[in-house]
Amino acid sequence: MTLRMKNAFTLIELLVVIAIIAILAAILFPVFAQAKVAAKKTMMISNAKQMGLAQLMYAGDYDDMFSPVVGHTGGYTPNSFHVLTQPYIKNIGIIMDPFTPASINSNPMVLQSQWAMPPRRAASVYCPSSSTDTSGCAFGLYNPKTRAEITNGEVWIRDGIAGAYKTVNDFWHVYGYRDSTPSLTQTQIARPADTLLVTQANTWSMMWEQDWNPDEAYRYWGDGVFNLYGNMNMNTAPAGRIGENGQKAGIFPTSVYEMTEWPQGINVSVYTDGHARAQKWLAMHSKSVTGPSGVKYLAYAAPEVP
């Protein structure tokens, strides 16, 4: 009989293989994480595009007019534009933002607060009606950091496209801040490719009708919407939360009442011509246009400025 020699790995060889696998894992895991973020960002752009198309279809059925940002018909939870355009989307999953802690089972106010439409100044009882009055509802008005680092000492007006309506007169938190005002029509938009239609944000109206501005933080009912973000304030502007969290995403502790660090993440938005765009918060807020009166506006929030 012949004896067969059996080959086996030595301990050193096994350790070398394990070390190689560990090195490959250390190299590949960050790549996988980046790929996951890229996939989510692609999904966000697709969702934004779908919401933009829903708005265009809504306008096609309502005399060329975009939907209101919100409608108050009674009850505790108002109907935001998400509810008003749902017949054109027919899938609540479209409004879900994978970069927030919200889930499909979250409170309706939380679900509706993941995306926003910029409301018109005319839809607010607090925003000055004059296009030359920068005493309220203006970018850089309250935060000296904005004036020093973005607007070069100026204050920029901001306006939106979305109106509001209410069939009740209850002065519940948000009811008393809005006037029934129609949205703008597609033909009223002077620069469709630059005018914001729907964007990632932290409330459906960015709280603009209450004179909260993109460079401020606010405390909403004492905490983030139903504690969605924990005991934190949230930036009221489009949030730069893709790829970031905390202050780098525009979410600040309750002790901070002015933005002290610009959001460093990416924001996804769709514009009134229907195209979607992913961009840095600072790039989005560093552009202005000059109105007929010589007053400057945030470029994305100047729908009727040529």
C-alpha positions as CSV (number, residue, x, y, z in Angstrom):
1,M,0.0,0.0,0.0
2,T,1.2,3.5,-0.8
3,L,0.8,6.3,1.6
4,R,-0.7,9.5,0.3
5,M,0.6,12.8,1.5
6,K,-2.1,15.3,2.3
7,N,-1.3,19.0,1.7
8,A,-2.5,21.6,4.3
9,F,-2.2,25.3,4.9
10,T,0.2,26.3,7.5
11,L,-0.7,28.8,10.2
12,I,1.4,31.5,8.6
13,E,-0.3,31.0,5.2
14,L,-3.7,31.3,6.9
15,L,-2.7,34.5,8.6
16,V,-1.4,35.9,5.4
17,V,-4.7,35.2,3.6
18,I,-6.7,36.7,6.5
19,A,-4.5,39.8,6.4
20,I,-5.0,40.2,2.6
21,I,-8.8,39.9,3.1
22,A,-8.7,42.5,5.8
23,I,-6.8,44.9,3.6
24,L,-9.2,44.4,0.7
25,A,-12.1,45.0,3.0
26,A,-10.6,48.2,4.4
27,I,-10.1,49.4,0.8
28,L,-13.5,48.3,-0.6
29,F,-15.9,49.2,2.3
30,P,-15.5,53.0,1.8
31,V,-16.0,52.5,-1.9
32,F,-19.2,50.6,-1.1
33,A,-20.4,53.4,1.2
34,Q,-19.7,56.0,-1.5
35,A,-21.6,53.8,-4.0
36,K,-24.6,53.6,-1.6
37,V,-24.7,57.4,-1.2
38,A,-24.4,57.8,-5.0
39,A,-27.3,55.4,-5.5
40,K,-29.4,57.3,-3.0
41,K,-28.6,60.5,-4.6
42,T,-29.6,59.1,-8.0
43,M,-32.9,58.0,-6.5
44,M,-33.4,61.5,-4.9
45,I,-32.9,63.1,-8.3
46,S,-35.4,60.7,-9.9
47,N,-37.9,61.4,-7.1
48,A,-37.5,65.2,-7.4
49,K,-38.0,64.8,-11.2
50,Q,-41.2,62.9,-10.6
51,M,-42.5,65.6,-8.2
52,G,-41.6,68.2,-10.7
53,L,-43.5,66.4,-13.4
54,A,-46.5,66.1,-11.0
55,Q,-46.5,69.9,-10.6
56,L,-46.4,70.4,-14.4
57,M,-49.3,68.0,-14.8
58,Y,-51.2,69.8,-12.0
59,A,-50.6,73.1,-13.8
60,G,-51.9,71.6,-17.0
61,D,-55.2,70.8,-15.2
62,Y,-55.4,74.1,-13.3
63,D,-55.1,76.9,-15.9
64,D,-51.3,76.7,-16.0
65,M,-51.0,77.4,-12.3
66,F,-48.7,75.5,-9.9
67,S,-50.2,73.9,-6.8
68,P,-50.4,75.8,-3.5
69,V,-47.7,75.0,-1.0
70,V,-50.4,74.1,1.5
71,G,-54.2,74.2,1.9
72,H,-55.9,74.6,5.3
73,T,-59.4,73.0,5.3
74,G,-59.6,72.2,9.0
75,G,-58.1,69.6,11.2
76,Y,-54.8,69.5,12.9
77,T,-52.6,68.6,9.9
78,P,-52.8,70.8,6.8
79,N,-52.6,69.4,3.3
80,S,-49.3,70.3,1.8
81,F,-48.5,70.2,-1.9
82,H,-47.6,66.5,-1.5
83,V,-51.3,65.7,-0.8
84,L,-52.5,68.1,-3.6
85,T,-50.3,66.5,-6.2
86,Q,-50.7,62.9,-5.0
87,P,-53.2,62.0,-7.8
88,Y,-50.4,62.6,-10.3
89,I,-47.8,60.6,-8.4
90,K,-49.9,57.8,-6.9
91,N,-47.0,56.6,-4.9
92,I,-46.1,58.0,-1.4
93,G,-42.7,56.4,-1.7
94,I,-41.7,59.2,-4.1
95,I,-41.7,61.7,-1.3
96,M,-39.5,59.6,1.0
97,D,-36.0,61.0,1.5
98,P,-33.5,58.3,2.4
99,F,-31.2,60.9,4.0
100,T,-33.7,61.7,6.8
101,P,-34.8,59.5,9.7
102,A,-38.4,59.6,8.4
103,S,-40.2,56.4,7.6
104,I,-43.3,55.6,5.7
105,N,-45.1,55.2,9.0
106,S,-44.1,58.6,10.4
107,N,-46.6,61.3,11.4
108,P,-48.2,63.0,8.4
109,M,-46.5,66.3,9.3
110,V,-43.1,64.6,9.3
111,L,-43.8,62.9,5.9
112,Q,-44.8,66.2,4.4
113,S,-41.8,68.0,5.8
114,Q,-39.1,66.3,3.8
115,W,-39.6,68.4,0.7
116,A,-40.7,72.0,0.3
117,M,-42.1,74.5,-2.2
118,P,-41.0,78.2,-1.8
119,P,-44.1,80.2,-1.0
120,R,-44.9,83.6,-2.4
121,R,-44.3,86.7,-0.3
122,A,-47.9,87.7,-1.1
123,A,-49.0,84.5,0.6
124,S,-47.7,85.7,4.0
125,V,-49.2,88.2,6.4
126,Y,-45.7,89.2,7.5
127,C,-43.7,89.6,4.3
128,P,-43.6,93.2,3.0
129,S,-45.7,93.5,-0.1
130,S,-43.3,95.9,-1.8
131,S,-40.6,94.3,-3.9
132,T,-38.1,97.0,-2.7
133,D,-38.8,96.5,1.0
134,T,-36.0,94.4,2.5
135,S,-37.1,94.9,6.1
136,G,-38.4,91.4,6.4
137,C,-38.4,88.0,4.5
138,A,-35.0,88.6,3.1
139,F,-31.7,86.7,2.9
140,G,-28.9,88.0,5.0
141,L,-31.2,90.3,7.0
142,Y,-30.6,88.7,10.4
143,N,-27.3,86.7,10.1
144,P,-24.1,88.9,9.9
145,K,-22.2,85.8,8.7
146,T,-24.3,85.8,5.6
147,R,-23.7,89.5,4.9
148,A,-20.0,89.1,5.5
149,E,-19.4,85.9,3.5
150,I,-22.1,85.7,0.9
151,T,-24.0,88.9,0.1
152,N,-21.1,91.4,0.6
153,G,-23.0,93.5,3.1
154,E,-26.3,93.5,1.1
155,V,-29.7,92.0,1.9
156,W,-31.3,90.0,-0.8
157,I,-35.1,89.6,-1.2
158,R,-36.4,86.1,-1.7
159,D,-39.8,85.1,-3.2
160,G,-41.4,81.9,-4.3
161,I,-43.9,80.5,-6.7
162,A,-46.4,78.8,-4.4
163,G,-49.6,80.3,-3.1
164,A,-51.7,79.1,-0.2
165,Y,-55.4,78.7,0.6
166,K,-57.5,78.3,3.7
167,T,-61.2,77.7,4.2
168,V,-60.9,78.0,8.0
169,N,-60.0,81.0,10.1
170,D,-58.5,79.2,13.1
171,F,-55.4,80.8,14.4
172,W,-53.5,77.6,14.9
173,H,-49.8,78.0,14.6
174,V,-49.5,78.1,10.8
175,Y,-53.0,79.2,9.9
176,G,-52.6,82.8,11.0
177,Y,-49.4,83.3,9.0
178,R,-50.8,82.7,5.6
179,D,-53.1,84.7,3.3
180,S,-55.1,82.9,0.6
181,T,-53.1,83.7,-2.5
182,P,-52.9,81.9,-5.8
183,S,-49.7,80.3,-7.0
184,L,-47.9,81.7,-10.0
185,T,-48.5,80.3,-13.5
186,Q,-45.9,78.8,-15.7
187,T,-46.1,81.8,-18.0
188,Q,-45.3,84.2,-15.1
189,I,-41.9,82.6,-14.5
190,A,-39.3,84.7,-16.1
191,R,-36.4,82.3,-15.7
192,P,-37.8,78.7,-15.6
193,A,-34.4,77.0,-15.4
194,D,-33.3,79.0,-12.4
195,T,-36.5,79.2,-10.4
196,L,-37.0,76.7,-7.6
197,L,-40.1,74.5,-7.7
198,V,-39.5,71.7,-5.1
199,T,-36.5,71.1,-3.0
200,Q,-35.2,69.0,-0.1
201,A,-35.9,70.9,3.1
202,N,-37.2,70.5,6.6
203,T,-40.7,71.9,6.4
204,W,-43.1,72.0,3.4
205,S,-42.9,75.8,3.2
206,M,-39.4,76.4,4.6
207,M,-41.3,78.6,7.1
208,W,-40.8,81.5,4.8
209,E,-44.3,82.9,5.4
210,Q,-43.2,83.4,9.1
211,D,-40.1,85.4,8.0
212,W,-37.7,82.6,8.6
213,N,-34.9,82.8,6.2
214,P,-32.4,80.5,4.6
215,D,-29.5,81.6,6.8
216,E,-31.4,81.0,10.1
217,A,-32.1,78.1,12.4
218,Y,-35.5,77.8,14.1
219,R,-37.0,75.8,16.9
220,Y,-40.2,74.1,15.6
221,W,-42.5,73.2,18.5
222,G,-39.5,73.0,20.8
223,D,-37.8,70.4,18.8
224,G,-37.3,69.1,15.2
225,V,-40.6,68.1,13.6
226,F,-42.0,65.6,16.1
227,N,-38.4,65.0,17.3
228,L,-37.5,63.6,13.8
229,Y,-34.0,65.1,14.2
230,G,-33.9,64.8,18.0
231,N,-33.5,67.9,20.2
232,M,-32.2,70.1,17.4
233,N,-33.1,73.1,15.4
234,M,-33.2,72.8,11.7
235,N,-32.1,75.1,8.9
236,T,-35.3,76.4,7.2
237,A,-33.7,76.6,3.8
238,P,-33.1,73.8,1.4
239,A,-30.9,71.5,3.5
240,G,-27.5,70.2,2.4
241,R,-27.9,66.8,4.0
242,I,-26.8,64.4,1.3
243,G,-23.6,62.9,2.5
244,E,-23.6,64.9,5.7
245,N,-25.3,65.1,9.1
246,G,-25.6,67.4,12.0
247,Q,-24.4,71.0,11.5
248,K,-22.7,70.0,8.3
249,A,-26.2,69.2,6.9
250,G,-27.7,72.4,8.3
251,I,-29.1,70.9,11.5
252,F,-28.1,72.9,14.6
253,P,-28.3,72.4,18.4
254,T,-31.1,74.2,20.2
255,S,-28.5,76.6,21.6
256,V,-27.7,78.0,18.2
257,Y,-30.1,80.7,16.8
258,E,-28.0,81.8,13.8
259,M,-26.3,79.6,11.3
260,T,-22.6,79.4,12.3
261,E,-21.4,76.9,9.7
262,W,-22.6,76.6,6.1
263,P,-24.2,73.2,5.3
264,Q,-21.6,71.2,3.4
265,G,-23.8,68.5,1.9
266,I,-25.5,68.3,-1.4
267,N,-29.1,69.4,-2.0
268,V,-31.5,68.0,-4.6
269,S,-34.0,70.3,-6.2
270,V,-36.3,70.5,-9.2
271,Y,-36.9,73.7,-11.1
272,T,-39.9,75.1,-12.9
273,D,-38.8,73.9,-16.3
274,G,-38.8,70.4,-14.9
275,H,-35.1,69.6,-14.7
276,A,-33.6,68.3,-11.4
277,R,-30.2,69.3,-10.0
278,A,-27.9,68.3,-7.2
279,Q,-25.7,71.0,-5.8
280,K,-23.9,72.3,-2.7
281,W,-25.9,74.5,-0.4
282,L,-23.4,77.3,-0.6
283,A,-23.3,77.3,-4.4
284,M,-27.1,77.4,-4.4
285,H,-27.2,80.4,-2.0
286,S,-24.3,82.4,-3.5
287,K,-26.1,83.5,-6.7
288,S,-28.3,86.6,-7.0
289,V,-30.2,88.5,-9.7
290,T,-31.0,92.2,-9.8
291,G,-34.7,93.2,-10.0
292,P,-36.1,96.2,-12.0
293,S,-35.8,98.4,-8.8
294,G,-32.1,97.6,-8.4
295,V,-32.8,95.4,-5.4
296,K,-31.1,92.0,-5.4
297,Y,-32.9,88.6,-5.0
298,L,-31.7,85.1,-4.3
299,A,-31.4,83.8,-7.9
300,Y,-33.4,80.6,-7.2
301,A,-36.1,82.7,-5.4
302,A,-36.9,85.4,-7.9
303,P,-39.6,83.9,-10.2
304,E,-40.7,87.1,-11.9
305,V,-37.3,88.8,-12.2
306,P,-36.0,88.6,-15.8
